[in-house]
């Protein structure tokens, strides 16, 4: 995968207006971070690279991915919100793991919010059902709708790259590894991260999750104690059926009468 292009601050006469815009940060190695400008109400196409004109870049919606359709989705800004819709793609567009429409069906517009997980296509696996042959495009979204959004995003990106430059190759390798396992840019956006909604729609906090885990652990301990008691009871039953005396059973009497042999009867004829 090529190294990510340097982040720019959008200033200068040759730069487009910095907002509204949709920033996409990779959750795997499927693409480099994107800054997609959504000025003047334009609908930006999302799709697969097919020729030199659709070569993937930091500021367009094209991806070098075989799981995307040529015309896969569209994004645009309207009324201070950013929307996306699937335009009859084969492998689907997903927001927080929910598919927007069925295969070959155009979806209704769906509002994207900062920190949503956006996925284009699905992972294609090999014949062993394990090896991923073609990886889906998975990204964390950041909606830049104001000067404050833009300034915070710029500070976060600059801080991220300064940390990489200061720490050297080891930090870059660590960052690359974290990207392949899920790039959490939310931790590097300074003051913006605290107000963003978490991936999916659950909205669970860390304390809530920790409380749940503690409850499940206690239930596991109680279940383990019950199973231990049941195992002991089953052991006693097994010993009894096998001929052994139960541990608390009455002792045999010291003197038992002799066993008498049964007489065999002779024939009457």
Secondary structure, DSSP 8 states (H G I E B T S, - for coil): -----------STTS--S-SEEEEEESSTT---EEEE-GGG--EEEEE--SGGG---TTSSEE--TTS-SS-EEEEEETTEEEEEEBS-SS-EEETTEESS-TT-B---EEE-TT-EEEES--EE-TTSSSEEE--EEEEEEEE-SHHHHHHHHHHHHHHHHHHHHH-HHHHHHHHHHHHHH--GGGGSGGGGGGS--SSS----HHHHHHHHHHHHHHHHHHHHHHHHHHHHHHHHHHHHTT---TT-----S---------------
